[in-house]
Amino acid sequence: MYKNTATISYHSMIKEMHYMIECSQEGINTLFTLDPSAKHNIGMGTPMVPALMTNEFHRRQLYPGPHLDNLYDGKIIPYIWNTINRRPTAIENPTRIDISDGTPVSLMGLMVDVFDGGITSAFFGVGIWKVHPTLLRDFMTWEITNWKWTFQMPKVISGDMMKAKDSIVNTFVKYLQLPTEERNDRSYFATAMEEMMRDVGISELDMAKTMMLHFWAILGNSYKVAFWVFAYVIYDPKLLSAIREEVSGAFKDVQYDETYIFENCPHLTSLVNETLRLSVASPLVRDVVEPTPVGNKILQPGSKVMVPFHQLHRNKAVWGSHPLQVESDRFLTKPKLLSSKSYRPFGGGSTLCPGRNMARRAISFAVAAMVNKYDINIDVEKTNKAMGIRGNRKDAVFPSINHSKPSPGASLPFRDDDVFIVLKERKTGN
């Protein structure tokens, strides 16, 4: 069904999101009006409306080639490496977390810094931090409260969500008003999207709202998946030891070989894939635009179709009698599961996540670099206290995943379920 683009469409869902983010009617009309003669359609085999062209720019950014190389190898991976090694980065996130030896560190805070700090810098350059140094704090408030936006909850109970949303939108308005020379380090995607929207006459406010939707999509998943991968590793000493051993070959003489991790670390790769299975909860949603046969039924135009990947990822016929149980080597011992119809962590069809390979590799690299660099211990007292656990437990409670609220991808833990870790540089680490 996700491959069907003839009788089932996702276009109205995208349009509805622009209404929900409160783009002006004029802006929406322009974003969803097809003009084959528009500059962005020159050379296009199939002309696109501007709203869909932004998705095309995103895909082009992440196609193998110079745009991806510059983004991933040139910016994101060095940011992760330098953050883990406590070095200044070329584009500094002003709110970088302190990971000094012996200081308890929020695992969630560290993942937000490593991934969202790096990805924001890579896509939008130093200018975004000049405009709003604490942007990620507002983004995390949005992450925790955006279910209210999804359900269009009344304003009287959505003040925290609206404040965060408005702050992010206003950040992009100010960012777009910066002189171009102060933003010449931004990515191909950010540059192409802005140039196209200016060319078709979108206001800066509507541009900022559209950019926020993409900002959310770009930032909203890697840090969550990485949080769960790290949690599984540090709560399982045998798994930690196995992964530390297999990644050691990637780090020599204070240098790293990211490709080595991608090609030679099967335990880590399997764990990342298993974590995606357990953490991703978003459904695939489509509109029926023509009569569509599904099994022995005919879906009529105007109907909506939802494919719940969450349930597919818990299908006992595929994943065994205990599908909620973490099996870190599941995809190592049964590699064919990667192509199972019941494994869709990145969606499918025309909305298949273009950043899927980059996300897998970046998460694996961060985990490898961290376990190679540091001895990692859980601060049991602080972790349990954060979760509201009373008493003198000797073991740390594992955080619980929160599938009770909608999420466009991976799910967060419950609000107070964080893990506090203590890092100590290993004498044998690089």
SULSUL-V331579 format. One line per field, one symbol per residue. phi: phi as a letter, one per 30 degrees, with the letter a starting at -180 (. if undefined). A space follows every 50 residues. Layout:
phi=???
This chain:
phi=.dddcdcbbcdddddddddddiddddddeddccdbeddedcdiddbebde ddddddddddecdekdddedddddbddddeddddchcdcdbdddceddcd eidebdddddddddcddddddddcideddddbeceddddddeedcdddde dhdeddcbedddddddddddddddddddeeddbdcddeeddddddddddc jdddddddddddededddcdbeddddeddddddddbeddedddddddedd bbhibbbddeddcbbddddddddddeedcdbdccbbcdcbebdbicccdc ejdcbbcddededbdddccjdbddddbdcedddbddddcddcbbdciaid ceedcddddedddddddddddddbdbbddddddddddidcjcddcddddc dccdcdbdkdcddeecdbcccccbdddcdc
